[in-house]
Amino acid sequence: MNKKKILLYGFGTVGKGFYHIYQDKKNPAFELIGIIVKNLTKHSPADVPIHAYNTDNEKILFSQADVIIECTSNYGEGRDIILNALENGKTVISASKKVLAENLSEIIQVREKHKAKLLYEAAAAASIPVFKALYQHFSDEKIKNFKAILNGTSNFILTKMEAEGLSYTKALEQAQQLGYAEADPFLDVSGWDTAYKLTLLTFAATGIILNPHQLFIEGIDNLTFQDIYLAKNNGLKIKLLAIADIEKEIYFVCPAFVSDELANIDEAFNAIKIEYEYAKSQFYAGRGAGKEATGSAIWGDLNLSQNILDTHTKPVQKATLTNTYGYWFIRLNEPSYTNVLYSKVKEILTYNKMQNYYIVHASLFSLQELKKLAPNTQIIRIEHQETLKLFTQQSVSYSFQF
Ligand SMILES: NC(=O)c1ccc[n+]([C@@H]2O[C@H](COP(=O)([O-])OP(=O)(O)OC[C@H]3O[C@@H](n4cnc5c(N)ncnc54)[C@H](OP(=O)(O)O)[C@@H]3O)[C@@H](O)[C@H]2O)c1
């Protein structure tokens, strides 16, 4: 049998997850010819040769490989590895959402030019085969919208704040102790990690290439226990959501008050709710990170790569971002920004003086400007009319209307 030769870049959480499954399965169709890491001295000898990046050994192995699995933690070198592999017509399987989302246009162009295969199921909602659902099974069905919890670290923090009454800082500390959050949690809690995943899912669903730097991205890092308590008191939860309303061309990342299926997704789990043209609403949930979840996603991609010709079935399109008005909860953590807030929102429905929060009617783009001027502000999306009613009725004693 003509075995597919695999070269693995990166031997951290994801790389080890893949290697563990590779060893377990002993599939005769594949041969792992090498593992490439950054710093060789950190690694003890394994069953396969481990080499350092950018050495003669790496170059020889690269030339022999049919499939490159890229799961490095280095943004620039990760990009080079992916592009170089595609330019050489190799099948690429990557877990690196930031590299993929930030360079999507270039990566897709190179992939098309060299007719190479590119798969990245591990890059968003790892163990949930959502990319395969989007580009395979539903390749010829319109996807109207989706909402998703895509960052396990943030979801873990929110769960701890809600269930155990922890402060944001304490919940983050716990996430770090358990290995859910990195020493620098910026990408996770700021919403950027979710924005990268939103970019990749939107592309798989539609062929539209979003620029994450143009999106409204709000994280959970300014949330207070009072915000969580306010939600809990009203039978709601706060979840960090990626929102794509494809029909209306609206894409953003923001915590939201939720009471639907997404409210039941706790700890480090991920979930996606997709509205299809004919299949209608579907809900997927599972593990979005960690050794086994990511290893499983890469293993699935490897098997699938043997049987498919193309993973990008929808024509590439440029993104148009449309503004939208909606209802939002805003906590001004610095009251001196009140004037800025007033200048950016269309209407303040109610406000709570004691807790310094406002319920407002405002456009997405004006909130983007508000965040630039008052970065410590926390914005939470109010998705449903019932939620709006709950909040506006409740704080009536402090409220005024323009
Ligand atoms: N962890 C997760 O659950 C998860 C989930 C989804 C996606 N991802 C993404 O998957 C990628 C890997 O994540 P991880 O958690 O496995 O990271 P990690 O545990 O920090 O491991 C990163 C690995 O990359 C290696 N590396 C760095 N630069 C390299 C280079 N130029 N060539 C070859 N290897 C290089 C490192 O080598 P040394 O060991 O020598 O330092 C290390 O083995 C990241 O892009 C991450 O965002 C991770």
The ligand as a Gaussian input file, in Angstrom:
#p B3LYP/6-31G(d) Opt

LIG

0 1
 N       -4.533000      23.924000      22.914000
 C       -5.724000      23.833000      22.358000
 O       -6.656000      23.268000      22.943000
 C       -5.958000      24.387000      20.978000
 C       -7.243000      24.274000      20.416000
 C       -7.456000      24.704000      19.103000
 C       -6.422000      25.291000      18.409000
 N       -5.186000      25.444000      18.994000
 C       -4.134000      26.057000      18.195000
 O       -3.188000      25.052000      17.836000
 C       -1.884000      25.588000      17.807000
 C       -1.009000      24.814000      18.790000
 O       -1.533000      24.936000      20.088000
 P       -0.922000      24.134000      21.336000
 O       -1.856000      24.384000      22.453000
 O       -0.608000      22.736000      20.957000
 O        0.426000      24.949000      21.590000
 P        1.625000      24.552000      22.562000
 O        1.198000      23.526000      23.540000
 O        2.208000      25.832000      23.038000
 O        2.684000      23.844000      21.576000
 C        3.212000      24.516000      20.487000
 C        4.227000      23.663000      19.799000
 O        4.665000      24.365000      18.636000
 C        6.058000      24.180000      18.525000
 N        6.604000      25.208000      17.644000
 C        6.686000      26.555000      17.796000
 N        7.245000      27.110000      16.706000
 C        7.515000      26.096000      15.852000
 C        8.088000      26.002000      14.575000
 N        8.505000      27.073000      13.932000
 N        8.207000      24.770000      13.996000
 C        7.794000      23.662000      14.622000
 N        7.236000      23.684000      15.851000
 C        7.113000      24.878000      16.447000
 C        6.554000      24.243000      19.950000
 O        7.856000      23.694000      19.996000
 P        8.626000      23.478000      21.386000
 O        7.897000      22.342000      22.046000
 O        9.990000      23.092000      20.993000
 O        8.525000      24.769000      22.113000
 C        5.487000      23.374000      20.627000
 O        5.812000      22.013000      20.530000
 C       -2.019000      27.069000      18.166000
 O       -2.107000      27.819000      16.991000
 C       -3.346000      27.129000      18.923000
 O       -3.969000      28.380000      18.800000
 C       -4.944000      24.995000      20.250000

